[in-house]
Amino acid sequence: YMRRDRIRDTIKSVSRDLLREDGVRMALYSFDEEIRMHSDFTNKPQQIRRAVNTIPDQSKTTHLNNALRQIAEKIGPAGDGSENDPAIALVLMTDGVESLDPNSPQIIEPEACDPLKELGWDIYIINIEYPVSETLRSPSRKGPEDIYLRENEKRIPVNLRACASNEQYFDGKFGPQLAGAIRDTFASIEQPPAQPYFVK
């Protein structure tokens, strides 16, 4: 039972609970060097459950900055939270590492999320730690990517936390912790504000 399987199963479960709320719709995207829409916005949990099963098991590279830019262009600005002008909450599950070239990895900078914040989006970050620190420090890990990440691994949670809106940051290193982080994230989105609030 791998982490990706736990992610899929937990998303299926929390989407069922979240979409019980009136006015809530959910879409599902994945990304590597490009962004893929697995489900457009829907209030039907069965559609999300089917879409989760289409997320690929592996990807070649990660181009997070490009993915955030593309999804912002596809969806546009957030509304005021009224029924006809929904707010937007983005739940981003990432290891925080750009790896377009294995020999030249980069850690996401907080500024990558600024365009979405300027559009009024609420950004929730789940840090799927990569790789497990003990593995990263193994003497056998001597490639350029390993050396870079070994030197910069402590910057990853700091930058991802800064990327999130209002400290909406969650750690998900191991399977159970990851499932808990996903549930905590969606529970935060479900918290009712003082006035009617509709979320894409």
FILO-817308 format. One record per residue: x, y, z negated of N, C-alpha, C, O in turn. Coordinates in steps of 0.001 Angstrom, whole numbers, plus 524288, in hexadecimal, padded with zeros to 5 digits. Example, Ala and Ser with C-alpha at 12.3 -4.5 7.8 and 13.67 -1.06 7.14 Angstrom:
<pts>
833867E9C67E1888300C7EE6C7E188833907F31C7E1888379C7F3097DEEF;832327F7367E458835667FBDC7E41C832648001E7E14283461804727E099;
</pts>
This chain:
<pts>
803647FB5E8000080000800008000080384804CD800008055E806797FBE3;804738070B804A68083580B4B8053C805AF8108A8041B800E8810F9803C8;808FA8148E80380806F9819C3802398031481BA38064F7FF1881DF7804F7;8043581AA180B5B800A981C7E80F617FB46819EE80EDD7F74C81C6081003;7FB2A814ED80D1C7F62A8124980C537F338814B9807C67EE7381550807F6;7F61981622803AE7F3958189D7FF317F17781DFE800B57ED4181F8A7FEFA;7F468820D2803EF7F28E825E5805C87ED7682544808BE7E9B382819807C2;7ED528219080C5E7E895820B980F7F7E3EB81F5C80C0F7DFB8821A280C9B;7E4AE81BA3808857E059819E3805417DE6981E38801A87D9B781EB8800BF;7E20E8215D7FF9C7E07B8258E7FC0A7DD9C829DB7FEF67D9CA82BFB7FCF5;7DF6082B2F803AB7DCA182F21806C77D71782D57807F97D36C83071807BA;7D67A8285F809437D1398264F80A4F7CDB8826FA805907C92E8287D80609;7CFDE825D8801017CCC7826297FC3B7CB6282BCC7FAD57C6DA82CFB7F9C0;7CF4682F447FADA7CE35834A47F9397CADF837847FD447C7E883B077FBDC;7CB5083614802427C810838AC806337C2558376B8054D7BEF183ABA8061D;7C144832A9803A27BBDA831358027D7B9A4834A77FE257B534836787FE76;7BCCD835867FA147BAF7838C17F5B57BA8A83E7F7F74C7B6B78411C7F600;7BE83840797FA227BE9A845FE7FB957BA19847617FF337B7BE84B8A7FEAB;7B8E5843EE802DC7B4E98452E806C47AF5884484804BD7AB948456380799;7AEDC842FD7FFDC7A9BC843137FD617A80A848A47FC1E7A366849C27FB86;7ABE684C1C7FBB97AAC28518B7FA667A83B854487FF157A9FC853B580385;7A41D857407FE057A17D85A25802397A53585E208049E7A815860C6801D2;7A52585E8A809C67A8218628B80C787ADD08613E80D607B0A98647480F8C;7AF9C85C9180BC47B51785B1B80C717B5B6857BC811527B2CC853FE81222;7B9828591A814847BB01855EB818FF7C0DE854F3818BA7C3C6857EF81654;7C284850C581B337C7F884F2981AD87C9E384D8F820397C70D84B0D82331;7CEBF84F048217D7D15484D44826437D66184A89824B37D84C84B3082057;7D88584774828547DD3A844758271C7E122844EB82B997DFEC843B183016;7E5E6846BD82A457EA218474B82E0D7EEF48447682C077EFAF843EE8274E;7F243842A482FA77F782840DD82E487FB518438C831FA7F9BD845C9835EE;800548434E830AC80422845F3834038096A8434C833A280AC3840FB82FA3;80C61843AB837D8811FE842A2837DF814628470F83B0D814CE84B6F8391B;815F98460283FF3817B584A618432F8132284D49845A7813DA8516C847FD;80E6984B1D84523809A584DB3846EA8054884C7B84317805BE848F983FD5;8010F84F6A843867FCAB84EA483FFE7F87584B6A842B67F79584BF884769;7F5D98480883FB57F1B0844BA841CD7ECD08455E83E757ED168452F839A9;7E8638461D840FD7E3738464B83E227E107840DA83E387DFF183EB884263;7E03083EA3839A07DDB783982839397D7DF839FC8384F7D4E58366D83992;7D63C83E618361C7D0AE83F878358B7CFEA845678354C7D2A88481E8326D;7CC2A8475E838567CAAC84CD6837DA7C77D84D76832DB7C65C849988303A;7C60B8523B831857C31F8532F82CBC7BE018503182CC07BB128504B8308F;7BCFD84D8B828757B84484A65827ED7B6B184A2D822357B9EB84AF681EBB;7B1C18491E821447AFEB8482181BEF7AE9B8425A81B357ABED840E58177D;7B08283F1681EC97AF648397B81EA07B43A8367881CDB7B8018360881FCC;7B424834678181C7B8C1831A18161C7BA3D82CE48195F7BED682B85819A8;7B67782A6381BD17B7BF825CF81F007BB1182755823B97BE40824398258A;7BA5882C1C825BA7BD9282DEF82A107C33582EBE828477C6E082D6982B16;7C3E0830EF823927C91E831AC821727CBB082C66820657D05382BB882178;7C8BF828B181E517CAFC8238581D3A7CCEC820F28223A7D11A81E9282245;7C9E782168826717CBAA81F3482B6B7D07E8221682D647D41F81FAF82F72;7D0838273B82CC17D4E182A6082EB37D9F28291D82BD37DE218291282E32;7D99982816826BB7DE3F826D1823A57E10B82217825F37E5D8821D6825E9;7DE1381E66827EE7E071819A582A137E35B81A9782F307E63E8172E830F8;7E2A781F208318E7E55C820478367F7EA8082336835AE7ED478244483976;7EBD08248C830CA7F0C98273682FC07F53D8235A830B57F52581F1182E88;7F921824BA833E47FD60821078350F800AD81FC88304380141822FD82CBA;802D481B0C83038806178195D82BD480B6381C1382BC680DA181CF68279D;80D5E81D61830598129081FA0830AD812878245B8344180F2F824DA837AC;8163C827C483370816EB82C46836E081CBC82CE1838048200D82AF78351C;81DE482F9283C4B823528301C83DF3826138346D83AEE82A2D8339083892;823C98390E83B098262B83D8483879821EE8409B835B681D4E83F5683616;82387844A6832F481FC6847F78303A820B884DA4831C88251084FA68314D;81CA08502A833A381CFF855B083512818A78588E83225814A6859F583469;819858596582D118157E85B81829A9814098611782B0F80F6A8626982B36;817E58646082C13816BF869CF82D658133D86A278323180F8A86D3883253;81470866FE8361881151866F283AD980BCF864F3839C0808038670483BDD;80B5C860EE836738063E85EC88352B802CA862D1832737FE2A86345833AD;80504865BD82EC6801FC869B982C058003786E0482FC27FBD186FED82F69;803A886F7C8334D8022D8737E837217FDC08719483AA97FA0E8747783BB9;7FE2586CB383C7A7FA2D86A9883FFA7F4DD86A1883D527F0DA86B5A83FA7;7F4D5868468387E7EFD786788835DD7ED4A86CCC834A67E88086D3F834B2;7F079870C0833927EE5A87600832BB7EBC687806837B87E79C87A6B83781;7EE3E8770F83C337EC0C878CB8412F7E700875E6842747E3698782F844B2;7E6AF870E48410C7E21486DC3842457DD5786F5D83F037D8F386F6D840F7;7DE3E870A983A077D9E28717B8366C7D8AA87737835887D419878A383506;7DCA287A8A835557DBB88801D834BC7DB1E881D182F187DC2A87ECC82B80;7D96F886A682E4F7D948888DB829027D4F78868E8259B7D0F6884B682786;7D5EA886B8820817D1FD8850B81CBB7CDC18892881C3C7CEA188DCC81D23;7C91F8875081AC37C4D588AF0819EA7C46388C92814407C7FB88BCB81127;7BFF288ED7812F07BF31890E280DA67BCD088CE1809ED7BBBC88E1B80567;7BBFD8881580BD47B9D7884038087C7B3F588397808C47B1A588068805FF;7B178886B980C0C7ABD28865780CB67AA8C881D18105D7AE0787FAE812E7;7A59F88061810A07A41087BD3813B97A56487C77819777A6C4878AD81C16;7A4FB8813B81B6E7A60088229820F57ABA2883BC822137AD228846B82698;7AEB78844C81DFB7B4278860081EAE7B7968832C81AAD7B96188590816E9;7B88687E0481B7D7BB0687AC8817707C09F87C5A8163F7C37187E6081993;7C22387B5A811637C79987BC080FDE7CA82876F5811F37C80E8732E813A3;7CFAD8771A811D67D2D5872C4813C37D6D58714480F9E7D9A78749480D94;7D70686C3280E697DB0086A1080AE57DE298661080DF67DBF78626D81036;7E350866BD80E0E7E6CB86313810A87E99785FCC80C8E7EC27861E780912;7E91885A9C80CFC7EC068570C809A77F078854DF80CF47EF93851F1810A9;7F5468565480B927F9DB854D180E947FD05850D180B887FF12851FF80758;7FD6C84C0580DA9800A5847EC80B57805B08479680E79805998464681319;80A0F848C480BFC80F0C8491480ECC81394847F480B28813268488B80667;818028464B80D7D81CCE845BF80A6981FF584ACA80A7B823FC84B31807E3;81E1A84EAA80D7A820AA853C180D7C8258F85416810C482877857E681069;82686850128140382B5984FF38171082A248502481CE08270984D0F81EDE;82CA6853D181F9282C768540982544830CA8508C8275C835558512C825E7;82F6F84CE782ABD8337E8496D82CCF832E2848B6832AE83243844588349A;8331284D0483576832E884CBE83B27837AC849D883D368375D8471384121;83C0C84A7F83A91840E9847E883BF3843218457A836F7844508485283346;843BD84038836C2845BC83DC2831FF84AF783FEC8303584C4E83F8982B9B;84DEB84230833CB852F884461832628529E849FD830758568684C4582ED3;84DE784C37830A784D57851A982F14848148529382C5C844D88558882E57;8472C8500F827D18423B850C582506841EA8562E82283845E9858A482177;83D34857F98219383C5785CEC81EF1837EE85C3A81AFF834518592E81BE2;8383A85F06816B38340985F01812D4830428636681421831DF867AE8159B;82B3D8624F813928274A86646814B78283786B19811558296786AB280CB1;827A986F93813B8827FC8747E810DD822708765D80F9481ED587577812A2;821B9878F280B1981C7787AAB80993819CE87E0C80DB08150387E1880E0F;81CE6880E3810CB81AAD8846B814B78178A88177818DB8146B883D081BA9;8185D87C4A81940815768793981D1F80F998796681C1C80C79878D781FB8;80E1E87A2E8172D8089087A49815C88063387FC0816108017388056815A1;80968883B3816C78077488915816B68033A88A1A81AD37FF5988CA981999;803D78882B81FBC7FFB788938823977FA5B88728821F57F65C889928231B;7FA49882A681F417F5528807981D767F314883AE818F37EE5C8848F818A7;7F67E885648157B7F4AD888AF811277F28488DDA813307EEAF88FE881121;7F50488FEC817407F321894D18198F7EDC28942481C157EACF897E781C9E;7EC8088F4881DA47E75788E2081FC57E35788D1481B787DEC788C0D81C95;7E50A88D55816987E17688C9F8123A7E0B588702810897DD0F885DF80D9D;7E4118836E8124A7E38587DF8810DE7E57A87D0880B4F7E92087F9D80988;7E30887953808927E51087753803A37E85587287804E87E66586EE18075C;7ED438727B803457F0DE86E49804B37F21786AFA7FFE97F3F886CEC7FBF0;7F0FE865F5800647F2238621A7FC567F68385E9C7FE5F7F62185C78802A9;7FAAE85E097FB4A7FF3B85B087FCF67FFBA856157F9A77FFA0856547F4D9;80042851977FC40801A484CB97F99D8071184B367FB79807D9849FC8000F;80ACC84B4D7F7E78103984A227F92D811138443B7F8F68116D841F07F4C0;81165841CF7FD93812A383C437FDEB8189283BEC7FE2581ADB83C328025E;81B0D83B577F9B2820B283BFC7F9458239D8386B7FD0682268833CA7FD80;8277983AA57FFAC82A7F837C4803968303A8391F8032C831A483DB4802CD;8338F835218033B8323E82FD58017A8329082FA27FB9A833AB8339A7F920;831A182B1B7F94B8323D82A9C7F3A2837D882C137F23683B8B82A2E7F4A0;8387282F5B7EE6983D8B831A67ED3B841CC82D8A7EC698463982E3F7EE28;8407A829407E9C3844628253D7E8BC8467C822FF7EDDC84B26821F07EE61;842F58224B7F19F84490820417F6B5847F9824387F98A84BE3822D97FBF9;8466B829257F92C8494B82D497FBD684EEC82D9C7F9EA8527682ED47FCEF;84FBE82C897F4EF854FD82D057F2B285846828107F34A85CAC827CC7F15C;856218242A7F5F48591281F5B7F6CB85E0C8207F7F9E385DE5823817FDA2;8628081E207F85F8676C81F0D7FB2F8671981DB7800FA86A0581FD28042A;8637381A22802508630F8188F807D08606381CB280B2C860A581C7480FF8;85DD48207D808B285B118248C80B9F85ED08290A80CA685F2982CB18098A;861A4828C581108865C182C958121D864E282F89817348685683264818F4;8603D82EE0819A585F3B831A481E7E85E4B8376981D9185D818390081919;85E5B83AA6821B885D858404B821238586F8419B81E5D858478452C81B24;8543983EBB81F9B84F3283FC781D1D84F6C83EA18175084D7B841AA81421;851D783A28815EA8522E838B2810688555B83CAD80D41853DE83E24808EC;859B283E5F80F7A85D098422B80CC585A258475080BFE85A5184999807C4;8577584926810218549484E0E80FC38504E84DB680B9D84FBF8513A80863;84D448496B80BB7848FF848E3807F984B038482F802708489B84A097FEB6;84F6784586801E5851B7844D57FCB98532384A227FA668528184B027F5B6;8550D84DA47FDB4856B8852CC7FBE1852198567F7FB078528485A4C7F81D;84DB38555C7FD958495C859217FD8384446857007FB4984049859AE7FB68;8445D852247F93983F7884FA87F79F83C83852CE7F378837B5852AE7F359;83F4E8559D7F01483CA2858837EBF2839AE85D3D7EE118363F85F537EB6E;83AFD85EEF7F2C88383E8635D7F521832DD861D37F72F82F71865277F7C2;8321C85CC37F84C82D4785B1E7FAD68287985C5A7F783824FA85F0E7F969;8282085A7D7F2998237385BBA7EF83822CC8618E7EE8381E69863807EE39;8272B8645C7EDFD826DA86A0A7ED208245786CAD7F1D1820DB86FEF7F138;8261E86B447F6828240586DB07FB4081E6186C137FC4481B3686F497FDEE;81D1C8672A7FB4B817C0865667FC3081400867F57F84D80F9A869557F9AB;815CB868937F37B8127A86B337EFA281169870E17F14C80D15872DF7F0A5;815718736C7F375814C6878CF7F547811448790E7FA1780EB787D037FB11;81128874D57FD1180DE987497801BF8081D8742C80052804C0876148032E;806FB871AA7FBE580198870D97FA407FF18875F17F863801CB8799B7F6D5;7F9F2876187F8917F70087A977F6997F608879EC7F0C47F429875D67EF0E;7F74A87DE17EDC37F5E487E027E8367F787879157E5447F47E876E77E23D;7FC5C8775B7E6327FE79872D17E3607FB6586DCB7E4597FB7086A457E113;7F8BA86D6E7E8D17F5DD868A47EA137F9A0864A77EC697F95E8635A7F108;7FD1E862C37E9128015885F467EAA58010985A487E7698002D85A7A7E2AE;801BD855D07E9FA80142850C57E75B805B784D337E9198071E84D177EDB2;807EE84A457E55F80C10846817E699809AF841287E79D805ED83F9A7E50D;80BEC83E587EB6880A1C8390C7EC8780E998358E7EE1580F178342A7F2A9;811E58341A7EA6181689830FC7EBAD8152482B3F7EC7181632829077F094;812C8828D67E87E81196823487E8BF80BD28227D7EA06808B8826287E9CA;80A6B81DAD7EB5E8051F81C8D7ED1E800CE81E8A7E9937FD9C821B07EB4D;8009481CCD7E4947FC6581EA87E1207FC7C8248A7E0567F8628270A7E01C;8013D826C97DFE9801AA82C727DF3C7FFB082F3C7E4187FD35833577E3B8;800C882D047E8A57FF0382F537ED8C7F91782F437EDDA7F6B0833297EF50;7F6BC82AE47EC7E7F10882A8D7EC7C7EEB982E8E7E8B87EAD88311F7E9F1;7F12582F137E41E7EF4C832EF7E0527EFD2838727E2557EC6883BB47E16A;7F4208398E7E51E7F4E683ECA7E74E7F0B1840117EB517EEAE8446E7EB6D;7EF5F83C4E7EE967EB4383D317F27F7E60B83E3D7EFD17E32A841CA7F150;7E4DE83B197EBD77DFEA83BD67E90F7DFC1841177E6417DBC4843C67E65A;7E412842907E3C17E44A847937E1007E3A384C1E7E4D67E113850017E3A0;7E5FD84B957E97A7E58A84FB47ED637DFEC8507A7EF0A7DDFC854E07EF1D;7DD4C84C3C7F05E7D7EE84CAF7F2247D44D84E6B7EDB67D06E8511C7EEA6;7D58F84CE07E8ED7D27784EAE7E4767D2F6854947E3D87CF2C857357E27B;7D7A4856AC7E4D87D86985C567E4847D52285F2B7E8947D2F1863507E783;7D4CE85CEB7ED3D7D1A785F5A7F1607CBE785F537EFDF7C906862F07F133;7CA3785B3E7ED197C4B585AB07EBB17C30585E5B7E7577BE5685F0A7E67D;7C6C3860C57E4857C550864187E0247C1C2868827E2087C35C86B877E56A;7BD06868FB7DFFD7B97886CFF7E1D97BAF28726D7DFF37BBC9873307DB47;7BB478763B7E37F7BC3387B9F7E1CB7B72C87E1A7DFC97B32787B837DF4E;7B776883197DEA27B308885B57DC2A7AE78886937DFF37AA10887787DE3C;7AF78886537E5087AB598873D7E8D37AB6D882EC7ECE47AF4D880187ED41;7A73E8824D7F0007A73187E337F4017ABF087EA57F78A7AD71882E57F936;7AE4287A217F8A17B34F87A237FB5E7B363875667FEFA7B2E4870F77FD2D;7B4008764C803FA7B3E48720F807C37B9568716080A107BBFD8752E80B55;7BAF186C8180A927C04586B5280C227C04A867FD8110C7BD6E8642581175;7C39686988814C97C474866348194B7C7C986193817A37C90485E3881ADA;
</pts>
